[in-house]
Amino acid sequence: MCKWALYCVCDGHGGRSAAKFMEDNLAKEMAKRLPDQCPPPLFTEGWQAWGSKVREAVVDTFLQLDKEFEAQGSAQQGSSTAARLQLLKQKSTKSGCTASVALVCGHLLTVANIGDSEAFLDTGRKYIVEMTKSHKIDINIGEQERLRAAGRQVTQLGVDLFRPAEEGEKGVGPLRVWPSGLAVSRSVGDFDCGSEVTAAPHVRQVEIPLAGARLILASDGVWDHITGKQACKTARKSRIHEVPEVLIRLVETKSNHGGLTDDTSVLVVDMLPNSRVDFKDVTKKLRSPLHAFKRFVQLKEAVRPELLADYDGVEKKEQVEAAKVAYGKATTFDLDARQRSISEEEDDSQDLFVLGSNHKPDTPPGLTPGSNVSKIILNPDALAQSKSL
């Protein structure tokens, strides 16, 4: 039986009930669906089927949790139509939660997300992999089109901050979906927003480099101020237990408000071979002059990590609702054409490239520290260790 490690950042809004529900139920629901066997070697006959089964388990878990959270609220209010209408007026129906979930099994890292909590994988060289796809409506053109095609209004706040901006009116803030005025297009809960605001996650999978890697997951309070490139570059200089505090301090310096104005969580996971005790040691070796000279002599380029799968769970949700057809295969692709940087800042040693990145501007808002650090030894018999700061 293969051992799984699960890490998650949830960011609630409209009350804490949705986030608390995710905290209480995510792990046990996911455990019901994940395969027991370890992943086959990459690109062998059983690999695609195994990877697809993991993606299916993740998408099913998110959709099921959303249904159960809605049913829980309905049970508390009664099942009649009148009671359901009353439920929509209650605060519980307005509670929602974004999430980024990371699963590690053997050499495979799977990350699923809804909303604007994001995750970046640092390989220690010049490549960073964006493991999530932001569902902030303001920056995700595809989500804007999906919502409008479903008949939903997508616009900014009106000047009085209580309604959608009217045609020709100069709006305030980011684009939102109406009714409700939510700024993200995917979440658990938020039932007052309608079914177009879905809990179907975006799922990406990547092979963990043999030399090790560091995963940084954080809520939007971090990514509203700094890019994934900035976070990974800064984190390389610190040991794992120091990174959350370092990143929160960095965000404070970037804030226009001089401090933290949004609740914020940072979670850092080091995935390492047995010979390494911290990802800082990995980057120190990989970026040392001696290592660079060896690569030059051997005429080797830095290995570019490949995104093994990039799957949008909305496809399955639509399939199930429309025809209940079989789960579709994830898209796999060559990342050459997708390589681009999301920041033009100078790197002290060499350029960093964000693979699979979503184009988004560097814009600010703020926080209240909450952080976790974890270390995984890349050994099937080793247990994940974690602690909270």
VEXDREN-2710 file (C-alpha; in Angstrom, 1 decimal):
% VEXDREN-2710
k/r/px/py/pz
1/MET/0.0/0.0/0.0
2/CYS/1.3/3.4/-1.0
3/LYS/1.5/6.2/1.5
4/TRP/0.0/9.6/0.6
5/ALA/0.8/13.0/2.0
6/LEU/-1.9/15.7/1.8
7/TYR/-1.3/19.5/2.3
8/CYS/-4.0/22.2/1.9
9/VAL/-4.5/25.9/2.2
10/CYS/-8.1/27.0/2.6
11/ASP/-9.2/30.6/2.6
12/GLY/-12.8/31.2/3.8
13/HIS/-15.0/34.1/3.2
14/GLY/-18.6/35.1/4.2
15/GLY/-18.1/33.3/7.5
16/ARG/-16.0/30.4/8.6
17/SER/-18.4/27.5/8.1
18/ALA/-17.2/26.5/4.6
19/ALA/-13.6/26.5/5.6
20/LYS/-14.3/24.6/8.8
21/PHE/-16.3/22.0/6.8
22/MET/-13.3/21.5/4.4
23/GLU/-10.9/21.2/7.4
24/ASP/-13.1/18.5/8.9
25/ASN/-13.9/16.5/5.8
26/LEU/-11.3/16.9/3.1
27/ALA/-8.8/14.3/4.1
28/LYS/-11.3/11.5/4.9
29/GLU/-13.2/12.1/1.6
30/MET/-10.0/12.1/-0.4
31/ALA/-8.8/8.9/1.3
32/LYS/-11.9/7.1/0.1
33/ARG/-11.1/7.7/-3.5
34/LEU/-7.3/7.7/-3.9
35/PRO/-5.7/4.5/-5.4
36/ASP/-4.0/2.2/-2.8
37/GLN/-1.1/1.2/-5.1
38/CYS/2.0/3.3/-5.7
39/PRO/2.4/5.0/-9.0
40/PRO/3.9/2.9/-11.9
41/PRO/7.1/4.2/-13.5
42/LEU/6.4/7.2/-15.7
43/PHE/5.2/6.6/-19.3
44/THR/4.7/2.9/-18.7
45/GLU/1.5/1.1/-19.7
46/GLY/-0.2/1.7/-16.3
47/TRP/1.0/5.3/-15.8
48/GLN/-1.7/7.2/-17.7
49/ALA/-4.5/5.2/-16.1
50/TRP/-3.1/5.6/-12.6
51/GLY/-2.6/9.3/-13.0
52/SER/-6.1/9.7/-14.4
53/LYS/-7.5/7.8/-11.4
54/VAL/-5.8/10.3/-9.1
55/ARG/-7.2/13.3/-11.0
56/GLU/-10.7/11.7/-10.9
57/ALA/-10.4/11.1/-7.2
58/VAL/-9.5/14.8/-6.6
59/VAL/-12.3/16.2/-8.8
60/ASP/-14.9/13.9/-7.3
61/THR/-13.8/14.8/-3.8
62/PHE/-14.2/18.6/-4.4
63/LEU/-17.6/18.1/-6.0
64/GLN/-18.8/15.8/-3.3
65/LEU/-17.7/18.1/-0.5
66/ASP/-19.6/20.9/-2.1
67/LYS/-22.8/18.8/-2.3
68/GLU/-22.4/17.7/1.3
69/PHE/-21.9/21.2/2.5
70/GLU/-25.1/22.4/0.8
71/ALA/-27.0/19.3/2.1
72/GLN/-25.8/20.1/5.6
73/GLY/-27.2/23.6/5.4
74/SER/-30.5/22.3/3.9
75/ALA/-30.9/19.7/6.7
76/GLN/-30.5/22.4/9.3
77/GLN/-33.2/24.5/7.7
78/GLY/-35.6/21.8/6.5
79/SER/-36.3/20.4/3.0
80/SER/-39.4/22.3/1.9
81/THR/-39.2/24.9/-0.9
82/ALA/-40.0/27.7/1.5
83/ALA/-37.3/26.5/3.9
84/ARG/-34.8/26.4/1.0
85/LEU/-35.6/29.9/0.0
86/GLN/-35.2/30.9/3.6
87/LEU/-31.8/29.1/3.6
88/LEU/-30.6/31.3/0.8
89/LYS/-31.1/34.3/3.0
90/GLN/-29.1/32.9/5.8
91/LYS/-25.4/33.6/6.3
92/SER/-24.5/29.9/5.9
93/THR/-25.4/30.1/2.2
94/LYS/-23.0/33.0/1.7
95/SER/-20.1/31.2/3.3
96/GLY/-17.5/30.0/0.8
97/CYS/-14.0/28.7/0.7
98/THR/-11.1/28.7/-1.8
99/ALA/-8.5/25.9/-1.6
100/SER/-5.2/24.6/-3.0
101/VAL/-4.6/21.0/-2.2
102/ALA/-1.3/19.2/-2.8
103/LEU/-1.0/15.4/-2.8
104/VAL/2.4/13.5/-2.8
105/CYS/2.7/9.8/-3.6
106/GLY/6.1/8.4/-4.6
107/HIS/7.5/10.6/-7.4
108/LEU/4.2/12.2/-8.3
109/LEU/3.0/15.6/-7.1
110/THR/-0.7/16.5/-7.8
111/VAL/-2.1/19.9/-7.0
112/ALA/-5.7/20.9/-7.3
113/ASN/-7.2/24.4/-6.7
114/ILE/-10.3/26.4/-6.7
115/GLY/-10.3/30.2/-6.3
116/ASP/-7.2/32.3/-5.7
117/SER/-5.1/30.3/-3.2
118/GLU/-2.1/29.4/-5.4
119/ALA/1.0/27.1/-5.3
120/PHE/4.4/27.2/-7.0
121/LEU/7.0/24.4/-7.2
122/ASP/10.7/25.5/-7.1
123/THR/13.1/23.0/-8.7
124/GLY/16.2/24.8/-7.4
125/ARG/17.4/25.7/-10.9
126/LYS/16.0/28.3/-13.2
127/TYR/12.6/26.7/-13.6
128/ILE/9.6/27.3/-11.4
129/VAL/6.3/25.4/-12.1
130/GLU/3.0/27.2/-11.4
131/MET/0.9/24.3/-10.1
132/THR/-2.4/26.2/-9.9
133/LYS/-4.6/28.2/-12.2
134/SER/-6.1/31.3/-10.6
135/HIS/-9.8/31.7/-10.7
136/LYS/-9.8/35.4/-10.0
137/ILE/-12.4/36.6/-12.4
138/ASP/-10.5/39.8/-13.1
139/ILE/-7.5/38.1/-14.6
140/ASN/-9.0/34.8/-16.0
141/ILE/-10.4/35.5/-19.4
142/GLY/-11.6/31.9/-19.8
143/GLU/-13.7/32.1/-16.6
144/GLN/-15.2/35.4/-17.7
145/GLU/-16.3/33.8/-20.9
146/ARG/-17.7/30.7/-19.2
147/LEU/-19.8/32.8/-16.8
148/ARG/-21.1/35.1/-19.4
149/ALA/-22.0/32.2/-21.7
150/ALA/-24.1/30.8/-18.8
151/GLY/-26.0/34.1/-18.6
152/ARG/-24.2/35.6/-15.6
153/GLN/-23.4/39.3/-15.3
154/VAL/-19.6/40.0/-14.9
155/THR/-18.8/43.5/-14.0
156/GLN/-17.2/45.7/-11.3
157/LEU/-18.9/47.2/-8.2
158/GLY/-21.0/50.3/-8.7
159/VAL/-19.7/53.5/-7.1
160/ASP/-21.9/53.0/-4.0
161/LEU/-20.2/49.6/-3.4
162/PHE/-23.5/47.6/-3.0
163/ARG/-24.5/46.7/-6.6
164/PRO/-23.0/45.9/-10.0
165/ALA/-21.8/48.8/-12.0
166/GLU/-24.3/49.8/-14.7
167/GLU/-23.4/50.1/-18.4
168/GLY/-21.3/53.2/-18.9
169/GLU/-20.7/53.6/-15.2
170/LYS/-17.1/53.7/-14.0
171/GLY/-16.8/50.7/-11.8
172/VAL/-14.8/50.1/-8.6
173/GLY/-12.3/47.3/-8.0
174/PRO/-11.9/43.9/-9.8
175/LEU/-14.5/42.2/-12.0
176/ARG/-17.1/40.2/-10.0
177/VAL/-19.9/37.7/-10.8
178/TRP/-23.5/38.8/-10.1
179/PRO/-25.7/38.3/-8.2
180/SER/-23.6/38.2/-5.0
181/GLY/-20.5/40.1/-6.3
182/LEU/-18.0/37.3/-5.7
183/ALA/-14.5/38.0/-7.1
184/VAL/-13.6/34.3/-7.8
185/SER/-15.4/31.9/-10.1
186/ARG/-14.8/28.7/-8.2
187/SER/-15.2/27.8/-4.5
188/VAL/-16.8/25.4/-2.1
189/GLY/-20.1/26.9/-0.8
190/ASP/-21.3/30.4/-2.0
191/PHE/-24.7/28.9/-2.9
192/ASP/-26.2/32.3/-3.2
193/CYS/-24.0/32.8/-6.3
194/GLY/-25.7/30.0/-8.3
195/SER/-24.3/26.8/-9.9
196/GLU/-22.0/28.6/-12.3
197/VAL/-19.7/29.3/-9.4
198/THR/-18.4/25.7/-9.1
199/ALA/-16.3/23.6/-6.9
200/ALA/-14.7/21.8/-9.8
201/PRO/-11.0/22.2/-9.4
202/HIS/-8.1/22.7/-11.9
203/VAL/-5.7/19.8/-11.5
204/ARG/-2.0/19.7/-12.5
205/GLN/0.5/16.9/-12.0
206/VAL/4.3/16.9/-12.2
207/GLU/7.2/14.5/-11.5
208/ILE/9.2/15.5/-8.4
209/PRO/12.8/16.1/-9.5
210/LEU/15.3/13.5/-8.1
211/ALA/17.3/16.3/-6.6
212/GLY/14.3/17.5/-4.6
213/ALA/12.0/20.5/-4.8
214/ARG/10.1/23.0/-2.6
215/LEU/6.4/23.7/-2.9
216/ILE/5.0/27.0/-1.6
217/LEU/1.2/27.2/-1.1
218/ALA/-0.4/30.4/0.1
219/SER/-3.7/32.2/0.2
220/ASP/-4.3/35.3/-1.9
221/GLY/-3.1/37.6/0.8
222/VAL/0.4/36.7/-0.4
223/TRP/-0.2/36.6/-4.2
224/ASP/-1.9/39.9/-4.2
225/HIS/1.5/41.4/-3.3
226/ILE/4.2/39.2/-4.7
227/THR/4.7/36.9/-7.6
228/GLY/5.5/33.2/-7.5
229/LYS/8.9/34.0/-8.9
230/GLN/9.6/36.5/-6.1
231/ALA/8.4/34.1/-3.4
232/CYS/10.6/31.2/-4.6
233/LYS/13.6/33.3/-5.1
234/THR/13.3/34.7/-1.6
235/ALA/12.6/31.3/-0.1
236/ARG/15.8/29.8/-1.5
237/LYS/17.8/31.8/0.9
238/SER/16.1/30.3/4.0
239/ARG/15.6/27.0/5.7
240/ILE/12.1/25.6/5.7
241/HIS/11.1/26.6/9.2
242/GLU/12.1/30.2/8.4
243/VAL/10.3/30.6/5.0
244/PRO/6.7/31.4/6.1
245/GLU/7.9/34.2/8.4
246/VAL/10.3/35.5/5.7
247/LEU/7.5/35.6/3.0
248/ILE/5.0/37.3/5.3
249/ARG/7.6/40.0/6.1
250/LEU/8.2/40.4/2.4
251/VAL/4.5/40.9/1.8
252/GLU/4.4/43.5/4.5
253/THR/7.1/45.5/2.8
254/LYS/5.2/45.3/-0.6
255/SER/1.9/46.3/0.9
256/ASN/0.6/49.8/0.2
257/HIS/-1.0/49.8/3.6
258/GLY/2.2/49.3/5.6
259/GLY/1.1/46.0/7.0
260/LEU/-1.3/43.0/6.6
261/THR/-4.9/43.7/5.8
262/ASP/-6.1/40.3/4.8
263/ASP/-5.9/36.9/6.7
264/THR/-3.0/35.0/5.2
265/SER/-1.7/31.4/5.3
266/VAL/1.6/30.2/4.0
267/LEU/2.5/26.5/3.8
268/VAL/5.9/25.2/2.6
269/VAL/6.7/21.6/1.7
270/ASP/10.3/20.3/1.0
271/MET/10.4/17.1/-1.0
272/LEU/13.9/15.8/-0.7
273/PRO/16.2/12.8/-1.3
274/ASN/17.5/11.1/1.9
275/SER/20.9/12.9/1.5
276/ARG/19.4/16.3/1.9
277/VAL/18.0/17.9/5.1
278/ASP/16.7/21.1/3.6
279/PHE/15.9/22.5/0.2
280/LYS/18.4/25.4/0.8
281/ASP/21.1/22.7/0.6
282/VAL/19.8/21.6/-2.8
283/THR/19.8/25.1/-4.3
284/LYS/23.2/25.7/-2.9
285/LYS/24.6/22.7/-4.6
286/LEU/22.7/23.1/-7.9
287/ARG/23.8/26.8/-8.2
288/SER/27.4/26.4/-7.1
289/PRO/30.2/27.3/-9.5
290/LEU/31.5/23.7/-9.3
291/HIS/28.1/22.3/-10.4
292/ALA/27.8/24.9/-13.2
293/PHE/31.3/24.0/-14.4
294/LYS/30.5/20.3/-14.5
295/ARG/27.4/20.9/-16.5
296/PHE/29.4/23.1/-18.9
297/VAL/32.0/20.4/-19.4
298/GLN/29.3/17.7/-19.9
299/LEU/27.4/20.1/-22.3
300/LYS/24.3/19.6/-20.3
301/GLU/21.4/22.0/-20.0
302/ALA/19.3/22.4/-16.9
303/VAL/16.5/19.8/-17.0
304/ARG/13.2/21.5/-17.7
305/PRO/10.4/20.0/-15.5
306/GLU/7.4/18.7/-17.5
307/LEU/3.8/19.2/-16.5
308/LEU/2.4/15.7/-16.9
309/ALA/-1.2/16.7/-16.8
310/ASP/-3.3/19.9/-16.9
311/TYR/-6.9/19.1/-16.4
312/ASP/-10.0/21.4/-15.8
313/GLY/-12.5/19.7/-13.6
314/VAL/-15.3/21.8/-15.1
315/GLU/-15.2/19.4/-18.0
316/LYS/-16.1/16.5/-15.8
317/LYS/-18.8/18.4/-14.0
318/GLU/-20.4/19.3/-17.3
319/GLN/-20.1/15.7/-18.5
320/VAL/-21.8/14.3/-15.4
321/GLU/-24.6/16.8/-15.4
322/ALA/-25.3/16.5/-19.1
323/ALA/-24.7/12.9/-20.0
324/LYS/-23.0/11.0/-17.2
325/VAL/-20.2/9.9/-19.6
326/ALA/-16.8/8.5/-18.6
327/TYR/-14.1/10.6/-17.0
328/GLY/-12.0/12.3/-19.7
329/LYS/-8.3/12.1/-20.1
330/ALA/-6.2/15.0/-18.9
331/THR/-4.3/17.1/-21.4
332/THR/-0.6/16.6/-21.7
333/PHE/1.7/18.8/-23.6
334/ASP/5.2/20.0/-24.3
335/LEU/6.0/23.1/-22.2
336/ASP/8.4/24.7/-24.7
337/ALA/5.8/27.1/-25.9
338/ARG/4.5/27.9/-22.4
339/GLN/7.7/29.0/-20.9
340/ARG/7.6/32.6/-19.8
341/SER/8.5/34.8/-16.8
342/ILE/5.8/36.6/-14.8
343/SER/8.3/39.1/-13.4
344/GLU/11.0/41.2/-15.1
345/GLU/13.1/41.8/-11.9
346/GLU/16.8/40.9/-12.0
347/ASP/17.9/37.6/-10.5
348/ASP/21.1/37.6/-8.5
349/SER/22.5/34.5/-10.3
350/GLN/20.4/33.6/-13.3
351/ASP/16.9/34.1/-14.8
352/LEU/14.0/32.2/-13.4
353/PHE/11.3/31.0/-15.7
354/VAL/7.7/30.2/-14.6
355/LEU/6.3/27.2/-16.5
356/GLY/2.6/26.8/-17.0
357/SER/2.0/30.3/-15.7
358/ASN/-1.2/32.4/-15.9
359/HIS/-0.7/35.9/-17.0
360/LYS/-1.5/38.2/-14.1
361/PRO/-0.5/41.7/-13.1
362/ASP/1.6/42.4/-10.0
363/THR/-1.0/44.2/-7.8
364/PRO/-1.4/44.7/-4.0
365/PRO/-3.9/44.2/-0.7
366/GLY/-2.5/42.6/2.9
367/LEU/-2.7/39.9/5.9
368/THR/-2.6/38.2/9.4
369/PRO/0.1/35.5/9.7
370/GLY/-0.7/31.8/9.7
371/SER/1.9/29.4/8.5
372/ASN/3.0/25.8/8.2
373/VAL/6.1/24.0/7.2
374/SER/6.6/20.3/6.2
375/LYS/9.4/18.1/5.0
376/ILE/8.9/14.9/2.9
377/ILE/11.7/12.5/2.5
378/LEU/11.5/10.9/-0.9
379/ASN/11.5/7.3/0.4
380/PRO/8.3/5.2/0.2
381/ASP/8.9/4.1/3.8
382/ALA/9.4/7.6/5.3
383/LEU/6.7/9.5/7.0
384/ALA/6.0/13.2/6.3
385/GLN/6.8/15.5/9.1
386/SER/5.2/18.8/9.8
387/LYS/4.9/21.6/12.3
388/SER/3.1/24.9/12.6
389/LEU/4.6/28.3/13.3
END
